[in-house]
Amino acid sequence: MFHNINIQHGESSYFQIYNYIKEIIENGMLPMGSKLPSTREMASIMKVSRNTVMKVYEMLEDNALVYTEKGKGTFVSRIKINKNKEWHVDWTKKINDFGNKAEELDIMKHEQLYKRGMISFRSIAPDESLFDVEELKRAFLNRIALEGEKILNYGYARGYKYLIDYLMKYMEEKGVSTKGKEILITNGFTEGFDIILSSLTNRGDKILCENPTHNTAIKLMKLYGLDIVGVDMDEKGLDLAHLDEKLSEDIKLAYVIPSYHNPTGTVMSFEGREILYNKLKEYKIPIIEDGFNEELQHLGTHIAPLAAISGEENSIIYIGSLSKILFPGMRIGWIFADKKLIDICESVKRSRNIHTSFLDQAILYEYMNSGAFEKYVKKVRNIYKEKYELAKSLSEKYIPNVYVLGNGGLYIFVKLKDIDSRELLDRCLKRGVIFTPGDIFYTDGGGRDTLRIGFSRNSLEEINEGIKIIGEEASYIKGR
């Protein structure tokens, strides 16, 4: 029977042999006390090395399937074969409210899925063909050569010191005062926002944000049972008059995205940021600033973040991430905030996942510190700018709209003229085009007449063809 195994490539041969012998023992094909061939004989039968067979026999013995008698050989143990089939747990009835809510809010499961060959405007991830992989390889080899043993072991919850120091200087270059502030490295924006909410909010607390806003942020706020207070946006950005109405409520925190707001793509002016900051300061509402895509600023000069406007005050919690422009697979972000708050967040982080990958942090530090990041950003700004200008001009021309928003970055936002974006999506899917309906970004169930077009990973030809198809189907619906 040992001649029957056919060892496949791609999986360890010893593991395949172990599973084969284990199966025939458990199926009773080798009764208790049966003697197995010697390791030398089995190696000859299986056409593998003797060391491989010795390893297999050790695994079988470790799992009490065989026993060895010195000088006599290896024998099958007495085992009780119990193939339980009666007990079936209905896990759907044991899932708690948090799990059910998370599944309900999971747009990857409940939205229309991309199929091969489609023109997809759903993604706002960076174009991986632009990644400077050779520079990243050099960064990896350099850092491994310098401290491979250290960065392959456990690290610290606070983060990799060299990267933290680099990011502190990086924040200073944005005009931010670092006095009394520290940084905690996280697994991207999502973990950073999750840590902040779990550290500062209780179920039922009110949190103010733009409406529409980042869908992941909405999901987390709902999972924590927060009362979301949305402030309307229009073609000019945040409606400051509507903000005044909402500030009369008892707000615990505010969450805002001043640069390349997701999903609208708008960039708040410096004057607007000052007004927003001073209004929230007046009502003593701390601010979570999502430093989303700031590096892609190409329309005019850099606009200081709210964290810079706050000076040495400590009311801003800045969450940074490079995931939307550089190596999102590394999942590295950071929280920049008051020292005392970072101390608490560090403990929360440690209780969950100990630390973010030190290997990834070290490689990213080496890459950024080498100057490669600055060169990369200069290159991609021009490429994304060209895609943005094309996408916006085509949308304004072909799609019946009230307005098209976006000041650059990786996507634009369209408010349709009396058209349901869900109906439009259904028609576009039949023609091989997919986009993101805007209602998933609204805090109050609105936005049925809006959509987001992400163009970062599309060629100019795809942008041209896809937006024309959206326009044709939208015009058909409107003209019925």
C-alpha positions in Angstrom: 0.0 0.0 0.0 3.0 2.3 0.5 3.6 2.3 -3.3 0.3 4.0 -3.9 1.2 7.5 -2.7 1.8 10.0 -5.5 3.9 12.9 -4.1 2.9 16.2 -5.6 5.1 19.2 -6.2 4.4 22.4 -4.2 3.9 20.8 -0.8 6.6 19.2 1.5 7.1 15.5 0.7 7.4 14.5 4.3 4.1 16.2 5.1 2.3 14.4 2.2 3.8 11.0 3.4 2.8 11.8 7.0 -0.8 12.5 6.0 -1.0 9.4 3.8 0.2 7.0 6.6 -1.9 8.8 9.2 -5.0 8.3 7.0 -4.5 4.6 6.5 -3.9 4.1 10.2 -7.0 6.0 11.2 -9.0 4.1 8.5 -8.0 0.8 10.1 -6.0 -0.4 7.1 -3.0 -0.8 9.4 -4.2 -2.6 12.5 -2.8 -2.1 15.9 0.7 -3.7 16.3 1.4 -3.7 12.6 5.1 -3.1 11.9 6.1 -0.3 9.5 8.9 -0.9 7.1 12.3 0.3 8.4 13.2 3.9 7.5 15.7 2.7 4.9 13.2 0.4 3.3 10.4 3.0 3.4 12.8 5.6 1.8 13.4 3.1 -1.0 9.7 2.4 -1.5 8.8 6.1 -1.5 11.8 7.2 -3.4 12.7 9.9 -0.9 15.6 10.4 1.4 15.9 8.4 4.6 15.9 11.7 6.6 12.5 12.5 5.2 11.1 9.1 6.4 12.7 9.6 9.8 11.0 12.9 10.2 7.7 11.3 9.2 8.1 8.6 11.8 8.9 11.2 14.5 5.7 13.1 13.6 3.6 9.9 13.7 5.1 9.1 17.1 4.6 12.6 18.4 0.9 12.2 17.6 0.7 8.8 19.3 0.0 7.0 16.0 3.0 4.8 16.3 5.5 3.7 18.9 9.1 2.5 18.6 10.7 -0.5 20.3 14.5 -0.2 20.3 16.1 -2.9 18.1 12.7 -4.1 16.9 11.2 -1.3 14.8 8.2 1.0 14.6 4.7 -0.3 15.2 1.1 1.0 14.9 -0.3 2.2 18.3 -3.7 1.2 19.8 -5.9 4.2 18.7 -9.5 4.8 19.1 -11.0 5.9 15.8 -13.9 8.2 16.5 -15.4 9.9 13.6 -17.9 12.2 15.3 -20.7 13.3 13.0 -23.6 14.2 15.3 -22.7 17.6 16.8 -23.2 20.5 14.4 -22.9 24.0 15.8 -25.1 26.7 14.2 -22.6 29.5 14.5 -24.9 32.0 13.0 -27.0 31.9 16.2 -23.9 32.5 18.4 -22.6 35.6 16.7 -22.8 38.6 18.9 -24.2 42.1 18.0 -20.7 43.4 17.1 -20.1 40.5 14.7 -23.5 40.8 13.0 -23.2 44.5 12.7 -19.7 44.2 11.2 -21.0 41.7 8.6 -24.0 44.0 7.8 -21.7 46.9 7.2 -19.1 45.0 5.2 -19.4 46.6 1.7 -17.0 44.1 0.2 -19.7 41.4 0.8 -22.8 43.4 0.0 -21.8 45.7 -2.9 -21.5 44.6 -6.6 -18.3 42.8 -7.2 -15.7 43.4 -9.9 -15.3 40.8 -12.6 -12.3 40.2 -14.8 -12.4 42.4 -17.9 -14.5 45.2 -16.4 -13.4 48.9 -16.3 -13.4 49.4 -12.6 -13.7 52.9 -11.0 -14.2 51.4 -7.5 -10.6 51.3 -6.3 -8.8 54.3 -4.9 -5.6 52.3 -4.2 -2.4 53.5 -5.8 -1.3 52.1 -9.2 1.1 49.4 -8.3 2.9 49.6 -11.7 4.3 53.0 -10.4 5.9 51.4 -7.3 9.7 51.7 -7.2 10.3 48.1 -6.4 14.0 48.2 -7.0 14.5 51.0 -4.4 12.3 49.0 -2.0 14.5 45.9 -2.5 17.6 48.0 -1.8 15.9 49.3 1.4 15.2 45.8 2.5 18.7 44.5 1.9 20.3 47.5 3.6 18.1 47.3 6.7 18.5 43.5 7.0 22.2 43.8 6.7 22.3 46.5 9.4 20.0 44.9 12.0 18.3 41.8 10.7 18.2 40.0 14.0 16.5 42.8 15.8 13.8 43.6 13.3 12.9 39.9 12.9 12.2 39.6 16.6 9.4 41.1 18.7 9.3 44.9 18.6 7.7 47.7 20.7 4.1 48.7 20.7 5.1 52.4 20.3 6.8 51.5 17.0 10.3 51.4 15.4 12.3 54.3 16.8 14.0 55.4 13.6 10.7 55.5 11.8 9.1 57.4 14.7 11.9 60.0 14.6 11.6 60.3 10.9 7.8 60.9 11.1 8.3 63.5 13.8 10.5 65.5 11.4 8.0 64.8 8.6 5.3 66.4 10.7 7.5 69.4 11.5 8.0 69.8 7.7 4.2 70.1 7.4 4.4 73.1 9.9 3.3 71.1 12.9 4.6 71.8 16.4 5.8 68.6 18.0 6.1 70.1 21.5 4.4 67.8 24.0 3.4 65.4 21.2 4.4 61.8 20.4 3.7 59.2 17.7 2.3 55.7 17.8 2.8 53.5 14.8 -0.4 51.6 13.7 -1.6 49.2 11.0 -2.8 51.9 8.7 -5.6 54.5 9.3 -8.2 51.9 10.2 -6.4 50.7 13.3 -5.4 54.2 14.3 -9.0 55.4 14.2 -10.2 52.2 16.0 -7.7 52.8 18.8 -8.8 56.4 19.2 -12.5 55.5 19.3 -12.0 52.7 21.7 -9.8 54.9 24.0 -12.0 58.0 24.1 -15.7 57.2 23.3 -18.5 55.4 25.0 -21.7 54.0 23.3 -24.1 56.8 22.7 -21.5 59.6 22.5 -22.0 62.1 19.7 -19.3 62.4 17.1 -19.3 65.1 14.4 -18.1 64.5 10.9 -18.6 65.7 7.3 -21.6 64.2 5.4 -20.6 62.4 3.2 -17.4 60.9 4.7 -15.0 57.9 4.7 -17.1 54.7 4.6 -14.6 52.8 6.9 -14.9 55.6 9.5 -18.7 55.4 9.3 -18.5 51.6 9.9 -16.3 51.9 12.9 -18.4 54.7 14.4 -21.5 52.6 14.1 -19.8 49.5 15.5 -18.9 51.5 18.6 -22.5 52.7 18.9 -21.7 56.3 18.4 -24.4 58.9 17.5 -23.0 60.3 14.2 -23.8 64.0 13.7 -23.2 64.8 10.0 -22.4 68.2 8.6 -23.6 68.7 5.0 -21.2 69.3 2.2 -21.8 71.0 -1.2 -19.8 72.0 -4.2 -18.0 74.6 -2.0 -17.0 72.0 0.6 -18.2 71.9 4.3 -21.3 73.9 4.9 -20.2 76.2 7.7 -23.7 77.5 8.4 -24.9 73.9 8.9 -21.9 73.4 11.2 -23.1 76.2 13.4 -26.4 74.4 13.8 -24.8 71.1 14.8 -22.4 72.7 17.3 -25.2 73.4 19.7 -25.3 69.6 20.4 -23.2 67.9 23.0 -20.4 66.7 20.8 -17.6 64.4 22.2 -15.3 64.5 19.2 -15.1 65.7 15.6 -13.7 63.7 12.7 -12.7 65.6 9.6 -10.7 65.0 6.3 -9.4 68.4 5.2 -7.2 67.3 2.3 -8.6 65.2 -0.6 -11.7 64.5 1.4 -13.0 61.0 0.9 -15.3 60.6 -1.1 -15.6 64.1 -2.6 -11.9 64.7 -3.3 -12.2 68.4 -2.2 -9.3 70.2 -0.4 -10.4 72.6 2.3 -8.8 76.1 1.9 -6.5 77.4 4.6 -9.1 80.0 5.6 -11.8 77.3 5.9 -9.5 75.3 8.1 -8.9 78.2 10.4 -12.6 78.8 10.6 -13.3 75.2 11.3 -10.6 74.9 13.9 -11.6 78.1 15.8 -15.3 77.0 15.8 -14.5 73.6 17.3 -12.1 75.3 19.7 -14.8 77.6 20.9 -17.0 74.6 21.7 -14.0 72.7 23.2 -14.5 69.8 20.8 -11.3 67.8 20.2 -10.5 67.0 16.6 -9.5 63.8 14.8 -7.8 64.9 11.6 -7.5 62.3 8.9 -4.3 63.4 7.0 -5.6 61.6 3.9 -3.5 61.9 0.7 -1.9 65.3 1.7 1.2 64.3 -0.3 -0.7 64.4 -3.6 -1.3 68.2 -3.3 -0.6 69.5 -6.8 -3.1 72.4 -7.2 -1.1 75.3 -5.8 1.1 75.2 -2.7 0.9 72.9 0.3 -1.9 73.7 2.7 -1.1 73.3 6.4 -3.0 70.7 8.2 -5.2 71.5 11.2 -2.5 70.1 13.4 -0.3 73.0 12.2 -3.0 75.6 12.9 -3.3 74.3 16.4 0.3 75.3 17.2 1.3 74.1 20.7 -2.3 73.3 21.7 -3.1 69.7 22.1 -6.7 69.4 20.8 -5.7 67.7 17.5 -5.3 63.9 17.0 -3.7 63.5 13.6 -3.9 60.1 11.9 -1.5 59.7 9.1 -1.1 57.0 6.5 0.7 56.6 3.2 -1.5 53.6 2.1 -3.3 55.5 -0.7 -0.1 56.5 -2.4 2.7 54.1 -1.4 2.8 50.3 -0.6 -0.6 49.8 1.1 0.3 46.2 1.6 2.6 47.3 4.4 -0.3 48.7 6.3 1.6 51.4 8.2 0.1 54.5 9.6 0.6 56.6 12.7 -1.3 58.6 15.4 0.3 61.9 16.3 -1.1 63.4 19.5 -0.6 64.6 23.0 1.9 62.5 24.9 -0.5 61.5 27.6 -3.0 60.3 25.1 -0.4 58.4 23.1 0.6 56.6 26.4 -2.9 55.3 26.7 -3.2 54.4 23.0 0.1 52.5 23.3 -1.4 50.3 26.0 -4.5 49.7 23.9 -2.4 48.8 20.9 -0.3 46.4 22.9 -3.4 44.6 24.3 -4.5 43.9 20.7 -1.7 43.0 18.5 1.6 43.7 20.4 3.1 45.8 17.6 3.0 46.6 13.9 5.5 44.6 11.9 9.0 45.9 12.8 10.3 44.4 9.5 7.9 46.5 7.5 8.5 49.6 9.6 12.3 49.3 9.2 12.1 48.8 5.4 9.7 51.8 5.1 12.1 53.9 7.1 15.1 52.9 5.0 13.1 53.6 1.8 11.9 57.0 2.9 15.2 58.1 4.5 17.1 57.3 1.3 15.2 60.1 -0.6 13.4 57.6 -2.8 10.0 58.6 -1.4 10.4 62.2 -2.5 11.3 61.2 -6.0 8.4 58.8 -6.1 5.9 61.4 -5.0 7.1 63.9 -7.6 6.6 61.3 -10.3 3.2 60.1 -9.3 1.8 63.6 -8.7 2.1 64.3 -12.4 0.7 61.0 -13.5 -2.4 61.2 -11.2 -2.9 64.9 -12.1 -3.2 63.9 -15.8 -5.7 61.2 -14.9 -7.7 63.5 -12.6 -8.0 66.3 -15.2 -9.2 63.8 -17.8 -11.7 62.1 -15.5 -13.1 65.4 -14.3 -13.4 67.0 -17.7 -15.1 63.9 -19.2 -17.5 63.6 -16.3 -18.5 67.2 -16.6 -19.0 66.8 -20.3 -20.8 63.4 -20.5 -22.5 62.7 -17.2 -25.7 64.7 -16.5 -24.6 66.4 -13.2 -25.4 69.1 -10.7 -21.7 69.3 -10.0 -18.5 67.3 -10.2 -16.2 67.6 -7.1 -12.5 67.0 -6.7 -9.3 69.0 -6.5 -6.9 66.2 -7.6 -5.9 63.0 -5.8 -7.2 59.7 -6.9 -11.0 60.1 -7.4 -13.8 62.5 -8.2 -17.4 62.7 -6.8 -20.4 63.3 -9.0 -23.8 64.6 -7.9 -26.2 63.4 -10.6 -29.0 65.3 -12.0 -32.2 63.5 -10.9 -30.7 60.0 -11.4 -30.5 57.1 -9.0 -26.8 55.9 -8.9 -27.9 52.4 -8.0 -30.1 52.1 -11.1 -27.2 53.6 -13.1 -24.8 51.1 -11.7 -27.0 48.2 -12.7 -27.1 49.4 -16.3 -23.3 50.1 -16.4 -22.5 46.6 -15.0 -24.1 45.1 -18.1 -21.7 47.1 -20.2 -18.6 46.1 -18.1 -18.2 49.3 -16.0 -18.3 49.5 -12.2 -18.1 52.4 -9.8 -19.0 53.2 -6.2 -22.5 54.5 -5.4 -22.3 57.5 -3.2 -24.9 56.5 -0.6 -22.4 54.3 1.3 -20.6 57.5 2.3 -23.5 59.3 3.8 -24.3 59.3 7.6 -28.0 59.8 7.1 -29.0 57.5 4.3 -28.7 60.2 1.6 -26.6 60.3 -1.5 -28.7 58.1 -3.8 -28.0 60.6 -6.6 -24.2 60.6 -6.1 -21.2 58.4 -7.1 -17.5 58.2 -6.7 -15.2 57.5 -9.6 -11.7 56.2 -8.6 -9.3 56.5 -11.5 -5.9 55.8 -9.9 -5.4 52.3 -11.4 -7.0 53.0 -14.8 -5.3 53.9 -18.1 -6.2 57.1 -19.9 -8.0 54.9 -22.5 -10.1 53.1 -19.8 -11.0 56.4 -18.2 -12.2 57.8 -21.5 -14.2 54.7 -22.4 -15.6 54.0 -19.0 -16.8 57.5 -18.2 -18.5 57.8 -21.7 -20.4 54.6 -20.9 -21.5 56.0 -17.5 -22.6 59.2 -19.4 -24.5 57.3 -22.0 -26.4 55.2 -19.5 -27.1 58.2 -17.2 -28.4 60.2 -20.2 -30.7 57.3 -21.2 -32.2 57.1 -17.6 -32.7 60.9 -17.5 -34.3 61.0 -21.0 -36.8 58.2 -20.4 
